[in-house]
Amino acid sequence: MDIELTVNGTTTQLSADPGVTLLDALRERLDITGPKKGCDRGQCGACTVHVGGRPVLSCLTLAATVKQPVTTVEGLADGERLHPVQQAFVDQDALQCGFCTPGQVMSAVAAVEQDVDDVREFMSGNICRCSAYPNIVAAIEQARRADATV
């Protein structure tokens, strides 16, 4: 079937099986490698992207059902200027191996934008096998402070 996706501001037409996931369409058809295939069951959060401004697990989302714009970690920066959450992850050393980082960043952006009360609970769907959790929380808090000053 023909699918139209708007990803990071660019609209693309592609032909795909109706059962193809958004994650597979992004990675295999559009060469967008930020979202990772971790568990492929919606349990690790490595595939988190934003659809219509809301975080979704792209491994559980059928590409054919996506009608709103998709933002991946690649679409957050403004040219060379990193998004405040991306910058905070760098500043707080909130990554180790980096595999989960794109999904962590996308969930963290949503946490900052939604001004969630319990960051740890909100981020509980994102697994970091390297256990960088304290630094991830510190990065989110830094980004929240930066967001409050804008």
Sequence and secondary structure as in RCSB ss.txt:
>XXXX:A:sequence
MDIELTVNGTTTQLSADPGVTLLDALRERLDITGPKKGCDRGQCGACTVHVGGRPVLSCLTLAATVKQPVTTVEG
LADGERLHPVQQAFVDQDALQCGFCTPGQVMSAVAAVEQDVDDVREFMSGNICRCSAYPNIVAAIEQARRADATV
>XXXX:A:secstr
 EEEEEETTEEEEEE  TT BHHHIIIIIS   SS  SSSSSSS TTEEEETTEEEETTSSBGGG  S EE GGG
TSBTTB  HHHHHHHHTT  SS SSHHHHHHHHHHHHHHT S HHHHGGG   TT  HHHHHHHHHHHHHHHHH 
